[in-house]
Each structure stands twice: as C-alpha cells, then as structure tokens.
Amino acid sequence: MTELVQRELKLDIAAEEAWEALTDPGRLSAWLADEVELDPVPGGEARFVLGDQVRSGWVEEICAPDDAPDGSGRLSFWWSCDDAPATRVELELQPLGDGGTLLRIAETRPLELLDLVGVPLPGSSRSGHGPVLMAA
C-alpha cells in the first residue's frame, strides 16, 4: 500500500492567484473535479464529483498566503469515496523569487490506519480518533 503520494508543480502565477484556484469551488471545478462544494473553514464540508465518483470529507486546515508571514498558503482536507478509507490531501503554496509559485501536493495514507495507531485527529468517530465522514 502506498502511504504517501507527492507532486510539485511550478506555477507561473503569484501565490494569491494560485490560492484562488485552490479555494474557489468554481476554479477547483476546472482542474480537480467536475463539481466541487467546499466550505473553506476548518471543519467545513467538502464534496467532489468526478464522473460517477463522489468523494466527500471535511477541511482540516486553511491558511491563506495573506495570513502567513512568508506569503505561503496551505489547504488540507480529508476525503473518501464510498466505503473506502479516508485520505488526507495537503495543498501547499510557496512563493518563488521570480513571481511564480511552487505548489506541493501530498496525499497520505488512509485515516483508518492513522486511527488504528492512535494518531489524534480533529472530530470524533467510534474509536475517539478522527472525524466522521459525511455521507455522499
């Protein structure tokens, strides 16, 4: 089982513009899924439709570039499809000296594995760790 998938992309746009593409549901629909519903606050609901697949989850953390001293931004959320274990997705923006932005994307192992080893996560579930996924 893969525990971590990572990618880095250099974007030729400023971090603020890249941030809009990460947090605006209309712009997310252009590259992440066909339909996106996202409440961009910690604990906010998230829903992604791609073809006949629906992934739902919640926002874990959100920090806009304007809120960080170094101009970086981060959005992390958990998502799951049907009865599959949830995974954590983290999108991080780092401004570059040339006016561009480095986008780091990481998706980490299923929530049920983290829950088994007792990693405390926000929310609650039957075992006391990790959030309860919303029905699709």
Residue pairs with C-beta under 8 A, 6 or more apart in sequence:
1 109
2 109
3 108
3 109
4 106
4 107
4 108
4 109
5 106
5 107
6 104
6 105
6 106
7 104
7 105
7 106
8 102
8 103
8 104
8 105
9 102
9 103
9 105
10 96
10 100
10 101
10 102
10 103
11 18
11 100
11 101
11 102
11 103
12 99
12 100
13 100
13 101
14 95
14 99
14 100
14 101
15 65
15 71
15 72
15 73
15 93
15 94
15 95
15 101
16 65
16 66
18 73
18 93
18 101
18 103
19 64
19 65
19 73
19 93
20 27
21 27
21 28
21 30
21 31
22 28
22 73
22 75
22 91
22 93
23 38
23 40
23 62
23 64
23 75
25 36
25 37
25 38
26 36
28 36
28 38
28 48
29 35
29 36
32 48
33 48
33 49
33 50
33 55
34 49
34 50
34 51
35 47
35 48
35 49
36 46
36 47
36 48
36 49
37 45
37 46
37 47
38 44
38 45
38 46
38 47
38 59
38 77
39 45
39 46
39 59
40 59
40 62
40 75
41 59
41 62
42 59
42 60
42 61
42 62
42 122
43 58
43 59
43 122
43 123
44 58
44 59
45 56
45 57
45 58
45 59
45 134
46 56
46 57
46 58
46 59
46 77
46 79
47 54
47 55
47 56
47 57
47 134
47 136
48 54
48 55
48 56
48 79
53 81
54 81
54 136
55 79
55 80
55 81
55 136
56 79
56 80
56 133
56 134
56 135
56 136
57 77
57 78
57 79
57 80
57 86
57 131
57 133
57 134
58 77
58 78
58 123
58 131
58 133
58 134
59 75
59 76
59 77
60 76
60 77
60 78
60 88
60 121
60 122
61 74
61 75
61 76
62 74
62 75
62 76
63 72
63 73
63 74
63 75
64 73
65 71
65 72
65 73
65 93
65 95
70 94
70 95
71 95
72 92
72 93
72 94
72 95
73 92
73 93
74 90
74 91
74 92
74 93
75 90
75 91
76 88
76 89
76 90
76 91
77 88
77 89
78 86
78 87
78 88
78 89
78 111
78 131
78 133
79 86
79 87
79 89
80 86
80 87
80 111
80 133
81 136
82 136
84 110
85 110
85 111
85 112
85 113
86 110
86 111
86 112
86 130
86 133
87 107
87 108
87 109
87 110
87 111
88 107
88 108
88 111
89 105
89 106
89 107
90 104
90 105
90 106
90 107
90 108
91 103
91 104
91 105
92 103
92 104
92 105
92 106
93 101
93 102
93 103
93 104
94 101
94 102
94 104
95 101
95 102
96 102
111 121
111 130
111 131
114 121
114 129
114 130
115 121
115 125
115 127
115 129
115 130
118 129
119 129
120 129
121 129
121 130
121 131
122 131
123 130
123 131
123 132
124 130
124 131
124 132
125 131
125 132
